[in-house]
Amino acid sequence: MREIAKIDTTFAEQIKNECGENVYSCYQCKKCTLGCPTAYAMRYKPHQLIEAIQLGQKDLVLKDQSIWLCLSCQTCMARCPQNLDFVKVADAARIIAQREGFKIPVPEIAAFNSSFLSLVERFGRIYEIGLVMLIKLKTKQIMKDMAMGLPLFFKGKFSFLPHKVENISAVRRIFRNTKELEQK
Amino acid sequence: MKYGLYPGCSYRGTAREFGESIDATCSALNLDVKELEDWVCCGASSAHNTSHLLATVLPLHTLISAREAGFEKLLAPCIACAWRLKTAIKEIETDEKLRMKAEKVIGKKYEGGIDVFNIVEFFTKEIKLEKIKKAVKKPLKDLRVVCYYGCMLTRPPKIANFDVVEDPRSLDNIMKILGAESLDWPYKTECCGVSFALSRTDVVIKLCHDLLEEIKKLEVDMVVVACPLCQTNLDTRQKEIEKKYNTKYGIPIVYFTQLMGLALGKTPEDVGLKRLTVNPFPVLKKKGIL
């Protein structure tokens, strides 16, 4: 008799530890993918990503750009008949990918996230001009969005200077303690 | 001092007219709303993409400070902020391990006892439509609008706990009591591309194009929104979308609080009407609202 292949459940367990979601509850009805606004741009659609995690195909999930194209709009989870939260699974996969040093295949999104958080750590709030400039520098697309940015500027929607919170040491402590606790 | 206000980063930035119109509307209704002192960013989409703990502690810090300042009710006008604050409450209250870690990071205990409202929920559930209706001075007669809810106003259902997930009506109800005609349509909760505004603009352009095409068929005077990202994506990118798809929309994308402010007797300056990219003045003048 032919031997039945064993499924590697390590990655699914890692996802569960990270976000509490059990991917094995999915029975591939594809409702998530049918409602997903960015499925058109994904190489692997949400239901396929879940299947890949079920099968333990960690590299396939974490090296591809698909998980990074999830907008967290939550259409998938609101419609899932099994109450599986794909947004949480995508978050968990993105966090694991970064922690384990996988290269983020959509550099613009990585640039946005790191710029955003570095500004929050520095000022406690978002400094919009600073955010735009940081992303431009990191992605080397200096002229992008100028057509949109200038009218916003003339309508008084960008302020020149950042608004820093007074108790910035509390914010820095939060960032520092989070990093320390996560490294343990 | 009844309601705390957590303005979020866009309130006086790219969504400045949203902030101005909320201030104006609350003053027209004599509501006691006070900004939280020294508030900190909720971390928005970048934190939950990067660290679950960070995505929890940033909003938790705000919730604890709000309680320390004596607030039991917190208004978070930005739909994304409201989502992150409500998610933090839910997770802290159900996950003991996460709560212990989060309290260790912040160095303070979370005592609970705070309600977070998004801005539509605030006016419909907390302030109530009857009160608003009584205060209408200038009904929005003959104004044909379509309400666009976007993704996070009702989702995730367990966290938002507000309105019907697939077919919300709360914004339409506000428009109706203000005297406008609000049309039904199937795309009301489709996504605009949210935080990809600066990173994957191609996605935003495509999704907003699909929305604007559907809106064009309805022949409305304007689109009513409640989220800073929906507004910015549909309004500031509209010219780019017209150029890319070789079409013409010219549809103003207006915050519901701007129309509410006008109906409650505030001026276009009070509600920041001139800050919109697609000019709403001509159609409002034509309808006799301005």
Interface residues (C-beta under 8 A of the other chain):
Chain A: E18 C19 G20 P37 T38 Y40 A41 L69 L71 S72 C73 Q74 T75 M77 A78 D85 V87 D91 A92 R94 I95 Q98 V106 E108 I109 A111 F112 N113 S114 F116 L117 V120 G124 R125 I126 E128 L131 V132 I135 K144 D145 A147 M148 P151 L152 K155 G156 K157 F158 S159 H163 V165 E166 N167 A170 V171 R173 I174 F175 N177 T178 L181 E182
Chain B: C9 S10 R12 G13 T14 A15 R16 D38 W39 V40 C41 G43 A44 S45 S46 A47 H48 N49 T50 S51 H52 L53 L54 V57 L58 H61 D95 K101 K104 V105 I106 G107 C151 M152 T154 R155 P156 P157 V165 E166 T189 E190 C191 G193 V194 S195 F196 L198 S199 R200 T201 V203 K206 L207 T236 R237 K239 E240 K274 R275 T277
